[in-house]
Amino acid sequence: MQKLAFLPTLPIILAVRSYAFVATTLFVGALPSPKSSCLSQQQISDVETAHFDLSSGVSMLVESSKPKHLTKKPPILFLHGSFHGSWCWSEHFFPFFVERGFPVVALNWRGTGGTKAGDGVKKVKIMEHVADLSSFLEHVLPRLGYADVKPIVVCHSFGGLAVMKYLEQNPASKFSGIVMMCSVPPSGNGKMTMRYLKRSLMDSWKITAGFAMKRVLKNDVLCRELFFGGKIKTREDGSIEDYGITDDDIHRYQAYFARDSNATIDLFDLAKQLPSSSTISDGRASFVAQLPPRLVMGATDDMVVDREGVEETAKYFGLDDYKMVDSPHDVMLGAKWQNAAVALYEWINEKVKL
């Protein structure tokens, strides 16, 4: 009986091990920013959307917003991760930080609906993202009115890897602060996936099926578990706990995810040049001393990036500590988005020269 019980898990283990090898896929994407119904019309009208032709060869969709009364605070540049686009920042973080005097900008990575990789292009190299980011910082930010200002860069999930690769080439960067939110660590997803396999075969399968097989696009429960905190449940008093994400929200997000996951990173190319391959003996980046203030943030209920992954990223940036917030993986969406927003705001006020 034990053998019969074990055999069905073999395909799962093989699939998870396969995902651990290729899990550095960057299913980044976005279409022109769909707005959440939770935003007021006034807030929506304050967000500007435009395409900019980059010297790297693509037309990049960029969203931005400014406070009604301009301040000397630096802009915050938000970089999305897998399955997401600039829209994930504009729903809550844009109005939150604009109301506190910060200009905000969010781009869409190459290969998304907003920043197309080209007709028939299905693979995007990580260094193409680096080239796009470099061109954006050099040419687009000045056109947005920030020629002599260093932005604070805030990265989520796989967006962090692109910035790590950018920093390898530009350690004396143009940033006044660097923030990693639930970032995929320098070694990619492989080690994390194997850790999940040891802890829970079911959780490992959910991650593999959700991302590698893209089942989050159709499976509402899986989408909720991976990104938004868990399945809907009924409390003892009869009320519903949906973690601030309604069924309509889930279906809206799944529509964005579906349109935003057509282009993927060249896995073999990425595997050869993960940021961890250029660290020194203790896991730190060799250029840490040249970097501006850094913050590494994890989420207590993150089902995608575990605490060990957060620790690895913190060590990479030469930090002895990191910030954990009460949130699922998508720290910028759902009922708990303010936890990450407030933590980020407080850190900026304390650590970044304004």
C-alpha positions in Angstrom: 0.0 0.0 0.0 2.8 2.4 0.7 4.3 1.9 -2.7 0.9 2.5 -4.3 0.4 5.6 -2.3 3.8 6.9 -3.3 3.6 6.3 -7.0 1.1 9.1 -7.8 3.4 11.6 -6.3 6.2 10.9 -8.7 4.8 13.0 -11.6 4.3 15.8 -9.1 7.9 15.6 -7.9 9.2 15.5 -11.4 7.1 18.5 -12.4 8.3 20.4 -9.3 11.9 19.6 -10.0 11.5 20.7 -13.6 9.9 23.9 -12.4 12.8 24.4 -9.9 15.1 24.4 -12.9 13.1 26.8 -15.1 11.2 28.7 -12.4 13.2 31.8 -13.2 10.7 32.4 -16.0 9.6 36.1 -16.0 5.9 36.1 -17.0 5.9 39.8 -16.9 3.2 41.7 -18.6 0.7 44.5 -18.7 -1.8 46.2 -20.9 -2.7 49.8 -20.7 -3.6 50.3 -17.2 -7.1 49.0 -16.3 -8.4 50.9 -13.3 -9.9 49.3 -10.2 -13.5 50.3 -9.4 -12.2 51.2 -5.9 -10.6 54.4 -7.2 -12.4 57.6 -7.4 -12.8 59.2 -10.8 -10.6 62.1 -9.6 -7.8 59.7 -8.8 -8.1 58.0 -12.1 -8.0 61.2 -14.1 -4.7 62.1 -12.4 -2.9 59.1 -13.8 -1.2 59.8 -17.2 -0.4 57.0 -19.6 2.0 57.3 -22.5 4.2 55.3 -24.8 7.9 56.2 -25.1 10.3 55.0 -27.8 13.4 53.6 -26.2 16.9 53.5 -27.6 16.8 49.8 -26.9 14.2 49.4 -29.7 10.8 49.1 -28.0 7.9 51.4 -27.3 7.4 51.3 -23.5 4.1 52.0 -21.8 4.6 54.2 -18.8 2.1 55.4 -16.2 2.8 58.4 -14.0 1.1 60.8 -11.6 2.2 63.9 -9.7 1.0 65.7 -6.6 -1.3 68.6 -7.2 1.2 70.7 -5.3 4.7 69.9 -6.4 7.3 69.1 -3.8 11.0 68.4 -3.9 10.5 64.8 -3.0 12.1 62.3 -5.5 9.8 60.2 -7.8 9.1 56.7 -6.8 9.7 54.2 -9.7 7.6 51.1 -9.4 8.6 47.9 -11.2 6.2 45.0 -11.4 6.9 41.3 -11.5 5.5 38.1 -13.0 2.0 38.2 -14.4 1.7 41.9 -13.4 2.0 45.3 -15.0 1.9 49.0 -14.0 -1.8 48.6 -13.2 -1.0 46.8 -10.0 0.7 49.9 -8.6 -1.8 52.5 -9.8 -4.7 51.0 -7.9 -3.6 51.8 -4.4 0.1 52.8 -4.2 -0.2 55.7 -6.7 -2.9 57.6 -4.8 -1.3 56.8 -1.5 2.1 58.2 -2.3 0.9 61.1 -4.5 -1.3 62.2 -1.5 1.9 62.3 0.5 3.8 64.5 -2.0 5.7 61.9 -4.0 5.6 61.8 -7.8 5.1 58.2 -9.0 6.0 56.3 -12.1 5.4 52.7 -13.2 6.7 51.1 -16.4 5.8 47.9 -18.2 8.6 45.5 -19.0 9.3 44.4 -22.6 7.2 41.5 -23.7 4.0 42.8 -22.1 0.8 44.0 -23.8 1.9 47.5 -23.0 5.5 47.1 -24.1 5.5 44.6 -27.0 8.6 42.6 -27.7 7.9 42.5 -31.4 5.8 40.5 -33.8 6.2 36.8 -33.2 8.7 37.3 -30.3 8.2 34.8 -27.6 11.4 35.0 -25.6 13.0 38.0 -23.9 16.5 38.0 -22.5 17.1 39.4 -19.1 19.7 41.8 -20.4 17.1 43.2 -22.8 15.1 44.2 -19.7 18.3 45.8 -18.3 18.8 47.7 -21.6 15.2 48.9 -21.5 15.5 50.1 -17.8 18.8 51.8 -18.6 17.2 53.6 -21.6 14.2 54.5 -19.5 16.3 56.1 -16.8 18.5 57.9 -19.3 15.8 59.3 -21.7 12.3 58.9 -20.4 12.6 60.2 -16.8 14.0 63.5 -18.0 11.0 63.8 -20.4 8.7 63.2 -17.4 10.4 66.2 -15.7 13.0 64.4 -13.6 16.2 65.2 -15.4 18.3 65.9 -12.3 16.5 63.7 -9.7 17.4 60.2 -8.6 14.2 58.1 -8.2 13.5 55.6 -5.4 13.1 52.3 -7.2 10.6 49.8 -5.8 10.6 46.3 -7.2 8.2 43.4 -6.7 8.8 39.7 -7.2 10.7 39.1 -10.5 11.1 42.8 -11.1 13.9 42.6 -8.5 16.1 40.3 -10.6 16.2 42.9 -13.5 17.3 45.6 -11.1 20.0 43.3 -9.6 21.3 42.7 -13.1 21.1 46.5 -13.9 23.1 47.2 -10.7 25.9 44.8 -11.8 26.5 47.2 -14.7 25.6 50.4 -12.8 26.5 50.0 -9.1 26.9 53.8 -8.7 23.3 53.9 -9.8 20.9 56.7 -10.5 18.7 55.7 -7.6 18.3 57.5 -4.2 16.9 54.3 -2.7 16.4 50.7 -3.6 13.5 48.6 -2.3 12.8 44.9 -2.9 9.3 43.7 -2.1 8.9 40.0 -2.1 11.7 39.8 -4.6 12.8 36.6 -6.2 16.2 36.1 -4.6 19.5 36.3 -6.5 19.6 32.5 -7.0 16.2 32.6 -8.7 13.2 30.4 -7.8 15.0 27.0 -8.0 16.2 26.7 -4.4 12.9 28.1 -3.1 10.9 25.6 -5.0 12.9 22.7 -3.6 12.5 24.1 -0.1 8.7 24.1 -0.6 9.0 20.5 -1.9 10.5 19.4 1.4 7.9 21.3 3.4 4.8 20.5 1.5 4.3 18.5 -1.6 0.9 20.1 -2.1 2.2 23.7 -1.9 5.0 22.8 -4.3 2.5 21.5 -6.7 0.3 24.6 -6.4 3.3 26.8 -7.2 4.4 24.7 -10.1 0.9 24.4 -11.6 0.1 28.0 -11.0 3.1 29.5 -12.6 4.7 27.0 -15.0 1.4 25.6 -16.1 -0.4 29.0 -15.8 -3.3 27.5 -14.0 -3.8 30.8 -12.1 -5.4 32.1 -15.2 -8.4 29.9 -14.9 -8.3 28.5 -11.3 -9.8 31.1 -9.0 -8.8 29.3 -5.8 -5.2 28.8 -6.9 -5.0 32.4 -8.0 -6.2 33.6 -4.6 -3.8 31.3 -2.7 -0.7 32.3 -4.7 -1.2 36.0 -4.9 -3.9 37.2 -2.5 -3.9 35.4 0.8 -6.1 32.3 0.4 -9.5 31.0 -0.6 -12.7 32.7 0.4 -14.0 31.5 3.7 -17.0 32.1 6.0 -16.3 33.4 9.4 -18.0 32.2 12.6 -20.3 35.2 12.5 -21.4 34.4 9.0 -19.5 37.2 7.3 -17.2 36.5 4.3 -13.4 36.8 4.3 -12.2 37.4 0.8 -9.0 39.3 1.8 -10.3 42.4 0.0 -10.4 40.7 -3.3 -13.9 40.0 -4.7 -14.7 37.4 -7.3 -15.0 40.2 -9.8 -11.5 41.4 -8.9 -10.1 37.8 -9.4 -11.7 37.5 -12.8 -10.4 41.0 -13.7 -6.9 40.2 -12.6 -7.0 36.8 -14.4 -7.9 38.6 -17.6 -4.8 40.8 -17.1 -2.6 37.9 -16.3 -3.8 36.0 -19.4 -3.0 38.9 -21.7 0.3 39.6 -19.9 1.9 36.1 -19.9 2.5 35.5 -23.6 6.2 36.5 -23.7 8.6 34.8 -21.3 12.2 35.2 -20.4 14.8 33.1 -22.2 15.3 30.5 -19.4 18.6 29.1 -20.6 20.0 32.5 -21.0 18.8 33.6 -17.6 20.1 30.4 -15.9 23.6 31.3 -17.0 23.7 34.8 -15.4 21.6 34.8 -12.3 22.8 37.6 -9.9 24.0 35.0 -7.4 26.7 33.9 -9.8 28.5 37.2 -9.3 28.4 37.5 -5.5 31.3 37.3 -3.1 31.8 34.4 -0.7 29.2 35.5 1.9 26.5 36.1 -0.7 26.8 39.8 -0.8 27.0 41.7 -4.1 30.5 42.9 -4.7 29.3 46.5 -5.3 27.3 46.9 -2.0 29.5 49.7 -0.8 28.5 51.8 -3.8 24.7 51.5 -3.3 22.2 54.0 -1.8 20.0 53.1 1.1 18.3 49.7 0.7 15.2 48.0 2.1 14.3 44.3 1.6 10.7 43.5 2.5 9.0 40.1 2.7 5.4 39.1 3.5 4.3 36.9 6.3 1.7 35.1 4.1 3.7 34.9 0.9 3.2 31.6 -0.8 5.7 32.4 -3.6 8.8 33.9 -1.9 9.7 32.3 1.4 11.6 33.8 4.4 14.9 32.2 3.3 14.5 33.9 0.0 14.0 37.2 1.7 17.1 36.6 3.8 19.1 35.8 0.7 18.1 39.0 -0.9 18.9 41.0 2.2 22.3 39.4 2.4 22.9 40.2 -1.3 22.3 43.9 -0.6 24.6 43.8 2.5 21.8 44.1 5.0 21.7 42.4 8.4 17.9 42.7 8.7 14.8 42.9 6.6 11.2 44.0 7.0 8.3 41.5 7.2 4.8 42.9 6.7 1.4 41.2 7.3 0.5 40.5 3.7 0.3 37.9 1.0 2.6 38.0 -2.0 0.8 40.8 -3.8 1.6 43.4 -1.1 0.2 46.2 -3.2 -3.3 44.7 -3.7 -6.1 43.4 -1.5 -7.2 44.3 2.0 -3.7 44.6 3.5 -2.0 46.8 0.9 -1.6 49.6 3.4 0.8 47.5 5.5 3.4 47.5 2.8 2.6 51.1 1.7 3.0 52.5 5.3 6.2 50.4 5.9 7.7 51.8 2.6 6.6 55.4 3.4 8.2 55.2 6.9 11.4 53.8 5.6 11.7 56.5 2.9 11.2 59.2 5.5 13.8 57.7 7.7 16.5 56.5 5.3 16.3 58.5 2.0 17.5 62.0 1.7 14.5 64.0 0.7 
